[in-house]
Amino acid sequence: MRLSRQVVVSVAELARLKLSDEEVEQYREQLSDILDYFAHLQAVDTSMIPPTSGAQDLLIRLREDEPRAGLSRQDLMQNAPDTDDDQFRIPPVLD
């Protein structure tokens, strides 16, 4: 399936990407090749393969959920890049 330039430009606009003419042509070829490969994969007969929920059929072993002591406040604060009065200081997120 060959994509047109307009489709690539439209997708780039949706993704808010500014592409040069060379990049549009490069992505048009690459995306077309990817879609061709998916079409090739869809042609493979998988009717005899049972559906699976995972790659391995293993029992997941989880540890018991037991409460335990965490880090002390002093140990926790020594790893912080900036603190003030036993509190984390972070740079402002909004201007």
N, C-alpha and C positions, 0 to 999 in steps of 0.2 A: 504494500500500500504506500504509494508515494504521496507525501504531504505537499501541499502548496505553500508558497511563500507567505500567503495571507494567513494561513492557519498558524504558522510559526510566529508571525508577528502578533496575531491575536492572543496566543498563549503567552508570549513575552509581555504583552501589555497587561494581561490578567495577573501575571507574576510581578508586575512593576519592574521589568528588566528593560534596559535600553541596550539594544543590540545593533552593532554595525551591520552593513550589508554582507560583509564576509561571514560574520557570526551567524546571521540568519541562514545563509546558505549552508554553513557547516552544520548547524543544528537541524536544518531541514533534512539533510542527508542522514545524519545520525539517528534522528527520531524515526525516519522512514525505515531504516535498517532494523531498528528495534521492533517496530510494528510488524515488519515482515517476519522477523524471528518468532514473535508471538503467534502469528498466523500459522507458521510452520509447526509450532508446538501444539496448537489446537488440532492439527490434522493427525496427531499421534493417537492411536486407538488405545484407550485406557479402560475399556469396558471390563476387562478381565482382572484388573487390579482393584483389590478391595480398598475402600476409603480408610484412612488412618487418622487418628487424632494427634499423633506425634511420631517422631522419627524412631523412637525406641519404645519398646513395650516393657518399661521398667516400673517398679513400685517406687514412688517417691518417699524417701525416708526423711522425716522432719524431726528435729530435736524437740524435746518437751519445752513448753513455754513456762519457764520458771523465773520468777523475779530475782534480780540480783542487784547488788550495789553498783551505781554508776560512778562517773568521775567526780572527784571532789571539786568544789567551786574553784579552788586555787589551781588545780591541774587543768581545768577547763579554760580558765581565763589566761593561762600562760601561753596557750596556743592561738589566742585571738590576736589579730594584727593591731587592734586599737580597742582599749577599754576605758571606762570611766565609772568609778564607784561601783565595781563589781557588775557592770553591765557592758554588753557589746556596743561599740560605736560603729555605725556604718555610714558611708557617705550618702547624702540625699539622693533619692531616686528621681524626684521631680524637681524641675527648676522653679 
